[in-house]
Amino acid sequence: MTAIGSPTTAPPGGASSTTKRGQGDPWLTLVAVSLGVMMVALDGTVVGVANPTIQRDLGASLAGLQWITNGYLLALAVLLILGGKLGDRYGRRKMYIAGIIGFALFSLGCALSTSTGMLIAFRVLQGFAGALLMPNTLAILRAAFPEDKLNQAVGIWGATSALAVASGPIIGGLLVEHVSWESIFLINLPLGLVAALFSWRYVAETKEKGEHSGFDYGGVLLLAGGLFAVIWGIIKAQENGWGSAYTLGFLIGGLVVLGLFAAWESRHRDPLLPLDVFASRAVSAGTVLVIVGFLALFGILFFIGLYLQNTHGYSPVETGVRMLPLTATFVISAPLGGYTTERFGARPTVIVGMVLLIVAFLGLSGLQVDTPYSGQWPYFLMIGFAFGLIIVSTTEAIVGNISVERGGVGGGLQSTANQLGGVIGTALFGSIIVSVVGGSLGDRLTQAGVPADVAQGVLESKEVVGQGLAPVGPDMPAELAQAITTASHGAFIEGLHTAMYVGAGLAAVGVLLGLLVTEGRKLDAHEKAAH
């Protein structure tokens, strides 16, 4: 097949997508988009390792730490479909390069931040830039590669991202220990420059062909408003409780707005998110499975990082090294997921991944304060393998079953599901852990012999305990400090166990949903063959 951008050939998918004459080549295009994804993936894992140091330097609460992650994910989740749609209409390369440049510049803002609020603000702006970058990577690949090579390309794309995820904790740990936490954001400047220049040189411009009836501004507002309300409700549930009027008001209100969005889209001539894409079972099930997979990954990365550093006392570098079985495995499992999806289909691949997640969650539910590393790394390894299988197979189920001319929408849908899973994972696990800590800490303090007046002060610091820390002062008697530490760590571990059980239950639901994926793919494949 002639490379995309050749003057003699349209891109895979035919006349529905137009290609601008240029230097486009499938494999060089893959390198270009992988560089951008590597920048975003690296940013995510280095922040996780730096959280305890950021907490100490900026005095951030658990909620503040979560907002450093969730503010970024929230902005991404709300605007990813819009970013994909803008790429479809105005040019995917153009939006991708704009996202790279914006991400690098806002990373500089993160590095210059002097307060938690300032850092959160620049993380939100990073999310806006990422919303232009991420969905258009998959759309560019979808247009560049023929169907028989797409799984292989997505597997390599995933492996490149995985390499960044794997190296992130080590790089981040070294930078935090020997330079500063601010330096973890500065690495995006040279990487972003190289990615932008490479993309400008080697990626051909593609966009949706045809007349447009007007941009769907109403759809943008309704989707953004609905997603914001739902995600905000999930995040604030940790502070206000899941049954509070505040939390339920945002959750129910957000769902109502999303219902209005669906009604609006069904009547718009050029919808932001064409609802007929969900007619494919593969796309619908794949979207939910992506959410479950990323929920597990972000929940694990966030709280296992706190467990290793704050409860076990490892340094940032030691934490990064100990998480390598989880992160480095992505480099192998992502291309393996591409191979097994191509060879056996998405259904067995995603089901095996979800079963591995169940086993890993149940294994981690046995963690204790003094669990040796030999009792940790096998489950980290399982999660690494599971995630590679899940992400590639579900990406193929979504993007591979949406037409090329809607490539940006497909990429936006997949990326939105990623970020929703990330937000829900950190918020849900955090809410569970803090709730369990609040319910058990008092009894543990009493059992440890902590005086009532001191215990009351510790109870008021349950969010600190929810980070795996013990709220002890430097002048506190050693015996009392040890009693508070024992009670605090015990309550944190109990909360972590409950979160792992919830994760195992969600992965079990994922196994059932995985049964729907292949049926949709096979039907779509037959339809394509018939045409």
C-alpha positions as CSV (number, residue, x, y, z in Angstrom):
1,M,0.0,0.0,0.0
2,T,1.2,3.5,-0.8
3,A,2.1,5.6,2.2
4,I,-0.3,8.1,3.5
5,G,0.4,11.5,1.9
6,S,1.4,10.0,-1.4
7,P,-0.1,12.0,-4.3
8,T,-1.4,8.7,-5.9
9,T,-3.5,7.4,-3.0
10,A,-6.1,8.3,-0.5
11,P,-5.6,7.2,3.1
12,P,-7.1,3.9,4.3
13,G,-10.8,4.5,4.5
14,G,-11.2,6.0,1.1
15,A,-12.8,9.2,0.1
16,S,-14.2,10.1,3.5
17,S,-10.9,11.5,4.7
18,T,-8.6,13.9,2.8
19,T,-4.8,13.9,3.0
20,K,-2.6,16.9,2.5
21,R,0.3,16.4,0.2
22,G,3.4,16.0,2.4
23,Q,6.1,13.8,3.8
24,G,3.7,11.3,5.5
25,D,4.9,7.8,6.0
26,P,3.2,5.2,8.2
27,W,6.2,4.2,10.3
28,L,7.7,7.7,10.6
29,T,4.3,8.9,11.5
30,L,4.2,6.2,14.3
31,V,7.5,7.5,15.6
32,A,6.2,11.1,15.6
33,V,3.0,10.4,17.5
34,S,4.8,8.0,19.9
35,L,7.1,10.9,20.9
36,G,4.2,13.0,21.9
37,V,2.5,10.2,23.8
38,M,5.8,9.4,25.5
39,M,5.9,13.0,26.9
40,V,2.4,12.7,28.4
41,A,3.0,9.2,29.8
42,L,6.3,10.2,31.3
43,D,4.6,13.2,32.9
44,G,2.0,11.1,34.6
45,T,4.3,8.6,36.3
46,V,7.0,11.1,37.4
47,V,4.3,13.1,39.2
48,G,3.2,10.0,41.1
49,V,6.7,9.5,42.5
50,A,7.0,13.2,43.4
51,N,3.7,13.4,45.3
52,P,5.2,12.9,48.8
53,T,7.9,15.5,48.1
54,I,5.4,18.0,46.7
55,Q,3.2,17.4,49.8
56,R,6.1,18.3,52.1
57,D,7.4,21.3,50.1
58,L,4.0,22.9,49.3
59,G,2.1,21.7,52.4
60,A,-0.5,20.0,50.2
61,S,-3.3,18.0,51.8
62,L,-4.4,14.6,50.4
63,A,-7.2,16.4,48.5
64,G,-4.6,18.9,47.1
65,L,-2.3,16.0,46.0
66,Q,-5.2,14.3,44.3
67,W,-6.2,17.6,42.6
68,I,-2.7,17.9,41.1
69,T,-3.5,14.6,39.3
70,N,-7.3,15.1,39.0
71,G,-7.2,18.7,37.8
72,Y,-5.2,17.5,34.9
73,L,-7.4,14.4,34.2
74,L,-10.6,16.4,34.6
75,A,-9.5,19.0,31.9
76,L,-8.5,16.1,29.7
77,A,-11.7,14.1,30.2
78,V,-14.0,17.1,29.5
79,L,-12.3,18.2,26.3
80,L,-10.8,15.1,24.6
81,I,-13.8,14.5,22.3
82,L,-13.7,18.2,21.3
83,G,-10.0,17.9,20.6
84,G,-10.6,14.9,18.4
85,K,-13.4,16.7,16.6
86,L,-11.2,19.8,16.0
87,G,-8.6,17.5,14.5
88,D,-11.1,15.8,12.2
89,R,-12.3,19.2,10.9
90,Y,-9.3,21.4,10.9
91,G,-6.4,19.0,10.6
92,R,-5.1,16.3,12.9
93,R,-1.4,17.2,12.5
94,K,-2.2,20.8,13.2
95,M,-4.0,20.1,16.5
96,Y,-1.5,17.5,17.5
97,I,1.5,19.9,17.2
98,A,-0.5,22.6,18.9
99,G,-1.1,20.2,21.8
100,I,2.6,19.3,22.0
101,I,3.7,23.0,22.2
102,G,1.0,23.9,24.7
103,F,1.9,20.9,26.9
104,A,5.5,21.8,27.0
105,L,4.9,25.4,27.8
106,F,2.4,24.6,30.6
107,S,4.9,22.1,32.0
108,L,7.3,25.1,32.4
109,G,4.5,26.8,34.4
110,C,4.2,23.7,36.6
111,A,8.0,23.8,37.3
112,L,7.7,27.5,38.3
113,S,4.8,27.0,40.6
114,T,5.2,28.2,44.2
115,S,1.9,26.9,45.7
116,T,-0.4,24.0,45.5
117,G,-3.1,26.2,43.8
118,M,-0.7,27.5,41.2
119,L,0.5,23.9,40.4
120,I,-3.0,22.7,40.1
121,A,-3.9,25.6,37.7
122,F,-1.0,24.7,35.4
123,R,-1.8,21.1,35.6
124,V,-5.3,22.0,34.4
125,L,-3.8,23.9,31.5
126,Q,-1.6,20.9,30.7
127,G,-4.9,18.9,30.5
128,F,-6.3,21.4,27.9
129,A,-3.2,20.9,25.7
130,G,-3.3,17.2,26.2
131,A,-6.9,17.2,24.9
132,L,-5.6,18.4,21.6
133,L,-2.7,16.0,21.6
134,M,-4.0,12.6,22.7
135,P,-7.0,11.9,20.6
136,N,-5.3,13.0,17.4
137,T,-2.4,10.5,17.9
138,L,-4.8,7.6,17.4
139,A,-6.7,9.4,14.6
140,I,-3.3,9.9,12.8
141,L,-2.4,6.2,13.2
142,R,-5.9,5.2,12.1
143,A,-5.5,7.2,8.9
144,A,-1.9,6.2,8.3
145,F,-2.1,2.4,8.6
146,P,-4.1,-0.2,6.7
147,E,-6.4,-2.4,8.8
148,D,-4.1,-5.4,8.8
149,K,-1.2,-3.3,10.3
150,L,-3.2,-1.2,12.7
151,N,-3.0,-3.6,15.7
152,Q,0.7,-3.8,15.2
153,A,1.0,0.0,15.1
154,V,-1.2,0.4,18.2
155,G,0.9,-2.2,20.0
156,I,4.2,-0.3,19.3
157,W,2.4,3.0,20.2
158,G,1.4,1.4,23.5
159,A,4.9,0.0,24.0
160,T,6.5,3.4,23.5
161,S,4.1,4.9,26.1
162,A,4.9,2.0,28.3
163,L,8.6,2.7,28.1
164,A,7.9,6.2,29.3
165,V,5.7,4.8,32.1
166,A,8.4,2.3,33.1
167,S,11.2,4.9,33.1
168,G,9.1,7.6,34.7
169,P,9.4,6.5,38.3
170,I,13.2,6.0,38.0
171,I,13.7,9.3,36.2
172,G,11.4,11.1,38.5
173,G,13.0,9.5,41.6
174,L,16.4,10.6,40.5
175,L,15.3,14.1,39.7
176,V,13.4,14.5,42.9
177,E,16.2,13.2,45.1
178,H,19.1,14.9,43.3
179,V,17.6,18.0,41.7
180,S,14.1,19.0,42.8
181,W,10.5,18.0,42.2
182,E,10.2,21.0,39.8
183,S,12.7,19.4,37.4
184,I,10.3,16.6,36.6
185,F,8.3,19.0,34.5
186,L,11.2,20.6,32.8
187,I,12.1,17.4,30.9
188,N,9.0,18.0,28.8
189,L,10.6,21.0,27.1
190,P,13.3,19.2,25.1
191,L,11.1,16.2,24.5
192,G,8.2,18.5,23.3
193,L,10.6,20.4,20.9
194,V,11.8,17.2,19.3
195,A,8.2,15.8,19.0
196,A,6.9,19.0,17.4
197,L,9.7,19.3,14.9
198,F,9.5,15.6,14.0
199,S,5.8,15.8,13.5
200,W,6.0,18.9,11.4
201,R,8.5,17.1,9.1
202,Y,7.1,13.6,8.8
203,V,3.4,13.6,9.6
204,A,1.0,14.3,6.7
205,E,-2.0,16.4,7.4
206,T,-5.4,14.6,7.3
207,K,-8.9,15.9,8.0
208,E,-12.5,15.0,7.5
209,K,-13.8,15.5,4.0
210,G,-17.1,17.2,3.1
211,E,-19.4,20.0,3.9
212,H,-20.2,20.9,7.6
213,S,-23.5,22.2,8.8
214,G,-21.9,24.3,11.6
215,F,-19.9,23.5,14.6
216,D,-21.8,21.8,17.4
217,Y,-21.3,24.5,20.2
218,G,-24.4,23.2,22.1
219,G,-22.9,19.7,22.1
220,V,-19.6,21.0,23.4
221,L,-21.2,22.9,26.3
222,L,-23.5,20.0,27.3
223,L,-20.8,17.3,27.1
224,A,-18.3,19.5,29.0
225,G,-20.9,20.5,31.6
226,G,-22.2,16.9,32.1
227,L,-18.7,15.3,32.4
228,F,-17.5,18.1,34.7
229,A,-20.5,17.7,37.1
230,V,-20.2,13.9,37.2
231,I,-16.4,13.9,37.8
232,W,-16.6,16.8,40.3
233,G,-19.2,14.8,42.2
234,I,-16.9,11.7,42.3
235,I,-13.9,13.8,43.4
236,K,-15.8,15.6,46.1
237,A,-17.4,12.4,47.5
238,Q,-14.2,11.8,49.4
239,E,-14.8,15.1,51.3
240,N,-18.6,15.1,51.6
241,G,-19.5,11.4,51.5
242,W,-21.2,9.5,48.7
243,G,-24.7,9.9,50.2
244,S,-24.5,13.7,50.8
245,A,-26.8,16.0,49.0
246,Y,-23.8,17.8,47.6
247,T,-22.3,14.7,46.0
248,L,-25.6,13.3,44.8
249,G,-26.7,16.7,43.4
250,F,-23.6,16.9,41.2
251,L,-23.8,13.2,40.1
252,I,-27.5,13.3,39.3
253,G,-27.3,16.7,37.7
254,G,-24.3,15.6,35.6
255,L,-26.2,12.5,34.4
256,V,-29.2,14.7,33.5
257,V,-27.0,17.0,31.4
258,L,-25.4,14.1,29.7
259,G,-28.9,12.8,28.8
260,L,-29.7,16.2,27.3
261,F,-26.4,15.9,25.4
262,A,-27.5,12.6,23.9
263,A,-30.9,14.1,22.9
264,W,-29.2,17.1,21.4
265,E,-26.7,15.0,19.4
266,S,-29.4,12.7,18.0
267,R,-30.9,15.8,16.3
268,H,-27.8,17.7,15.2
269,R,-26.8,17.5,11.6
270,D,-23.0,17.5,12.4
271,P,-22.8,16.2,16.0
272,L,-19.8,16.4,18.2
273,L,-20.1,12.7,19.1
274,P,-22.2,10.7,16.6
275,L,-24.2,8.4,18.8
276,D,-24.4,5.7,16.1
277,V,-20.8,4.7,16.9
278,F,-22.3,3.0,20.0
279,A,-24.3,0.7,17.8
280,S,-21.2,-1.5,17.7
281,R,-21.1,-3.7,20.9
282,A,-17.3,-3.7,20.5
283,V,-17.2,0.1,20.8
284,S,-19.6,0.3,23.7
285,A,-18.1,-2.5,25.7
286,G,-14.6,-1.4,24.8
287,T,-15.3,2.1,26.2
288,V,-16.4,0.8,29.6
289,L,-13.5,-1.7,29.7
290,V,-11.0,1.2,29.1
291,I,-12.5,3.0,32.1
292,V,-12.1,-0.1,34.3
293,G,-8.5,-0.7,33.1
294,F,-7.4,2.9,33.8
295,L,-9.3,3.0,37.0
296,A,-7.1,0.1,38.2
297,L,-3.9,1.6,36.9
298,F,-4.3,5.1,38.3
299,G,-5.7,3.8,41.6
300,I,-2.7,1.4,42.0
301,L,0.0,3.9,40.9
302,F,-1.3,6.6,43.2
303,F,-1.8,4.7,46.4
304,I,0.9,2.0,46.1
305,G,3.4,4.9,45.6
306,L,2.2,6.4,48.9
307,Y,2.3,3.0,50.5
308,L,5.9,2.3,49.5
309,Q,7.2,5.8,50.4
310,N,5.1,6.8,53.5
311,T,4.5,3.4,55.1
312,H,7.6,1.5,54.1
313,G,9.8,4.5,54.1
314,Y,11.4,4.0,50.7
315,S,13.0,7.0,48.9
316,P,11.6,8.2,45.6
317,V,14.3,6.3,43.6
318,E,13.8,3.1,45.7
319,T,10.0,3.4,45.1
320,G,10.6,3.8,41.3
321,V,12.8,0.7,41.2
322,R,10.4,-1.4,43.2
323,M,7.5,-0.4,40.9
324,L,9.5,-1.5,37.8
325,P,7.8,-4.9,37.7
326,L,4.5,-3.0,37.2
327,T,5.7,-0.3,34.8
328,A,8.4,-1.9,32.8
329,T,6.2,-4.9,32.0
330,F,4.1,-2.5,29.8
331,V,7.0,-2.5,27.3
332,I,6.4,-6.3,26.7
333,S,2.7,-6.5,27.4
334,A,1.6,-3.7,25.0
335,P,3.1,-5.3,21.8
336,L,2.0,-8.7,23.2
337,G,-1.5,-7.3,23.4
338,G,-1.3,-6.2,19.8
339,Y,-0.1,-9.6,18.7
340,T,-2.8,-11.6,20.6
341,T,-5.5,-9.2,19.5
342,E,-4.5,-9.6,15.9
343,R,-4.1,-13.4,16.3
344,F,-7.0,-14.3,18.5
345,G,-9.3,-11.3,18.7
346,A,-10.0,-8.7,21.3
347,R,-12.3,-10.8,23.5
348,P,-9.8,-13.4,24.8
349,T,-7.1,-10.8,25.1
350,V,-9.2,-8.4,27.3
351,I,-10.6,-11.3,29.4
352,V,-7.2,-12.6,30.2
353,G,-6.2,-9.1,31.2
354,M,-9.1,-8.7,33.5
355,V,-8.6,-12.1,35.1
356,L,-5.0,-11.1,35.8
357,L,-6.3,-7.8,37.4
358,I,-8.6,-9.8,39.7
359,V,-5.8,-12.0,40.9
360,A,-3.5,-9.0,41.4
361,F,-6.1,-7.0,43.4
362,L,-6.9,-10.0,45.6
363,G,-3.2,-10.5,46.2
364,L,-2.6,-6.9,47.1
365,S,-5.5,-7.1,49.6
366,G,-3.1,-9.1,51.7
367,L,-0.5,-6.3,52.0
368,Q,0.6,-5.4,55.5
369,V,2.8,-2.6,56.9
370,D,5.8,-5.0,57.0
371,T,5.1,-7.1,53.9
372,P,8.5,-7.8,52.3
373,Y,9.1,-6.9,48.7
374,S,8.8,-10.6,47.7
375,G,5.1,-10.3,48.7
376,Q,4.6,-7.3,46.4
377,W,6.3,-7.6,43.1
378,P,4.4,-10.6,41.7
379,Y,1.2,-8.7,41.8
380,F,2.9,-5.6,40.3
381,L,4.0,-7.8,37.5
382,M,0.5,-9.1,36.9
383,I,-0.9,-5.6,36.7
384,G,1.7,-4.7,34.2
385,F,0.8,-7.6,32.0
386,A,-2.9,-7.1,32.5
387,F,-2.8,-3.4,31.5
388,G,-0.9,-4.0,28.3
389,L,-3.4,-6.6,27.2
390,I,-6.4,-4.5,28.2
391,I,-5.3,-1.2,26.7
392,V,-4.4,-2.5,23.2
393,S,-7.4,-4.8,22.8
394,T,-9.9,-2.2,23.9
395,T,-8.2,0.5,21.8
396,E,-8.6,-1.7,18.8
397,A,-12.2,-2.4,19.7
398,I,-13.0,1.3,19.8
399,V,-10.8,2.9,17.2
400,G,-10.7,-0.1,14.8
401,N,-14.5,-0.2,14.7
402,I,-15.0,3.5,13.9
403,S,-14.5,4.7,10.4
404,V,-11.4,6.7,9.4
405,E,-13.3,9.9,8.7
406,R,-14.3,9.8,12.4
407,G,-10.8,8.9,13.6
408,G,-10.6,12.0,15.8
409,V,-13.9,11.2,17.5
410,G,-12.8,7.6,18.0
411,G,-9.5,8.7,19.5
412,G,-11.3,11.3,21.6
413,L,-13.7,8.6,22.9
414,Q,-10.9,6.2,23.8
415,S,-8.8,8.9,25.5
416,T,-11.9,10.3,27.4
417,A,-12.5,6.8,28.7
418,N,-8.8,6.7,29.8
419,Q,-9.1,9.9,31.8
420,L,-12.5,9.1,33.3
421,G,-10.9,5.8,34.5
422,G,-8.0,7.8,36.0
423,V,-10.1,10.3,37.8
424,I,-12.5,7.7,39.1
425,G,-9.6,5.4,40.2
426,T,-7.8,8.1,42.3
427,A,-11.1,9.6,43.6
428,L,-12.8,6.3,44.3
429,F,-9.8,4.6,46.0
430,G,-9.1,7.8,47.9
431,S,-12.7,8.0,49.1
432,I,-12.7,4.4,50.2
433,I,-9.4,4.6,52.0
434,V,-10.3,7.9,53.9
435,S,-13.7,6.5,54.8
436,V,-12.3,3.3,56.2
437,V,-9.6,5.3,58.0
438,G,-12.2,7.5,59.6
439,G,-14.2,4.5,60.8
440,S,-11.3,2.4,62.2
441,L,-8.7,4.9,63.3
442,G,-10.4,5.7,66.6
443,D,-10.6,2.1,67.8
444,R,-7.0,1.5,66.7
445,L,-5.8,4.5,68.7
446,T,-7.7,3.3,71.8
447,Q,-6.2,-0.2,71.4
448,A,-2.7,1.3,71.1
449,G,-3.2,3.2,74.4
450,V,-3.2,6.7,72.9
451,P,-4.7,9.2,75.3
452,A,-8.2,10.5,74.3
453,D,-7.2,14.1,73.9
454,V,-4.2,13.2,71.6
455,A,-6.4,10.7,69.7
456,Q,-8.9,13.4,68.9
457,G,-6.2,15.5,67.2
458,V,-5.1,12.4,65.2
459,L,-8.7,11.8,64.1
460,E,-8.8,15.3,62.8
461,S,-5.9,14.4,60.5
462,K,-7.5,11.4,58.8
463,E,-6.6,12.7,55.4
464,V,-3.0,12.7,56.4
465,V,-3.4,9.1,57.6
466,G,-5.1,8.4,54.3
467,Q,-1.8,9.1,52.6
468,G,-0.1,6.4,54.6
469,L,1.5,9.0,57.0
470,A,1.4,9.1,60.8
471,P,0.6,12.6,62.3
472,V,3.4,12.7,64.9
473,G,5.3,15.7,66.0
474,P,9.1,16.0,66.5
475,D,8.8,16.6,70.2
476,M,6.4,13.8,70.9
477,P,7.6,11.0,73.3
478,A,8.9,8.0,71.4
479,E,6.4,5.6,72.9
480,L,3.4,7.7,72.0
481,A,4.7,8.4,68.5
482,Q,5.2,4.7,68.0
483,A,1.6,4.0,69.2
484,I,0.1,6.6,66.8
485,T,2.3,5.3,63.9
486,T,1.1,1.8,64.5
487,A,-2.5,2.8,64.7
488,S,-2.3,5.1,61.7
489,H,-0.5,2.7,59.4
490,G,-2.9,-0.1,60.4
491,A,-5.9,2.1,59.5
492,F,-4.3,3.0,56.2
493,I,-3.6,-0.6,55.4
494,E,-7.2,-1.6,56.2
495,G,-8.5,1.1,53.8
496,L,-6.1,-0.1,51.1
497,H,-7.4,-3.7,51.5
498,T,-11.0,-2.5,51.0
499,A,-10.0,-0.5,47.9
500,M,-8.3,-3.6,46.5
501,Y,-11.5,-5.7,47.0
502,V,-13.5,-3.0,45.2
503,G,-11.0,-3.1,42.3
504,A,-11.3,-6.9,42.1
505,G,-15.0,-6.6,41.9
506,L,-14.8,-4.1,39.1
507,A,-12.4,-6.3,37.2
508,A,-14.8,-9.2,37.5
509,V,-17.5,-7.0,35.9
510,G,-14.9,-6.3,33.2
511,V,-14.6,-10.1,32.5
512,L,-18.4,-10.1,31.8
513,L,-18.2,-7.1,29.6
514,G,-15.3,-8.6,27.7
515,L,-17.7,-11.2,26.3
516,L,-19.4,-8.5,24.3
517,V,-16.3,-7.3,22.5
518,T,-15.6,-9.9,19.9
519,E,-19.2,-10.2,18.7
520,G,-19.1,-6.5,17.8
521,R,-15.7,-6.9,16.1
522,K,-16.8,-9.9,14.1
523,L,-20.0,-8.3,12.9
524,D,-18.1,-5.2,11.8
525,A,-15.5,-7.3,10.1
526,H,-18.2,-9.2,8.1
527,E,-19.7,-6.0,7.1
528,K,-16.4,-4.6,5.9
529,A,-15.8,-7.8,4.0
530,A,-19.2,-7.6,2.4
531,H,-18.4,-4.1,1.1
